[in-house]
Structure formats: C-alpha cells, structure tokens
C-alpha cells in the first residue's frame, strides 16, 4: 500500500509500505494492505512505519489525522520528532 505522512511544513514520508501503526485517540491501531476505508483522529504517541516484515521507521507525534482510501494511507501530523 502507499503511505504519505505530511506535516504543515513538508512531506515527511512517501512510499510503498507493508503497514503502519498509529496512536489513535482511544488507543493504538494498525493499518495493513487492503484495509477498509477509514478516517480517524490521532493522539500523542509513536507512528511506526512497517516498511516490510522486518524493517521499521518511527516518528513521535503530538496529534493528527489519518485517512485510508483505495489502499492509500494519508497521515497529517503536527509536532513531529524522529
């Protein structure tokens, strides 16, 4: 699936991924290939990009939103630290 992570200042990440773990406002959740359409608010926590089954990349965020549609995940975040 395709992932884009955007901040107000720049595009933080763009590419094909295996999945992504996100800090929802009511708890952690994961989006994998062919996930159902979804829009959700994000809380403070870690965004973990699953590049494949063994490689990951992680960012800490303050808040944001995620949209999942047609096997594309768009994450809009604020307060990012690597």
N, C-alpha and C positions, 0 to 999 in steps of 0.2 A: 504494500500500500504506500501511498505518497504522503509525506509529512511536511508541513511548513510550520515553523514556530516564528512568530512575529512579535516585535516589541514596538513601541511608538517611534523608536529611533532607527531600527534596522531589522533586516531578516536574520534571525539567529541561526536557523537551520532549515535546509531544504533537501529532500532526497527520499529515496525508497527505504523503508524500514520493515522490520518484522512485526513490531508493535510498539506501544508506548504506555507507560504507567503514569497516571495523573492524580494530583491531590484534589479530589472533589471537596465541596464544602461539607459533605457528610461522611467523607472517608475516601480512601484510596481506591481507584479503579483502573482497569486496563482495557485498552482497545487493540484488537488484533485484526488481521486480514478479513475483509468482507463483513465488518461489524455493521449492525443496523444503524440507520440514521440517528443522530444524537446531537443535542445542544446542551451544554452544562456549564455552570459557573465553577471556577476553580478557587481553592483557598490557598493559604500559605503552606508550602511544602516543597517536595522534590518532584521534578519531571524527569523520568528515566526513559531515555530512548533506547529501545531494543533494536540495534542495527541488524543483528542476526541472533541466532540462539546462544551465542557466547560473548559478543561484543556489545557494550553499552556506553552511553554517554549521559551525563546527568547535569541538570541545572536546578538551582534553588529559586523559587518564585514567591512573590508576595500575594498575587491574585491574578485572575484572568478568566478566559472563557475558551471552550473548545467546541468545534463543530465537526461532526463526522458525516460525510455525504459522498456517495458513489466511490467508496474506497479511498477517499482523500480526507486527511485529518488536518484541520487548520487550528492552531493554538495561538491565541492572542494573550500576551502576558505583560505584567508590569513588575518592576522590582527584581530583575534577574541578576543572579550571581552564578558564575560557573563553578 
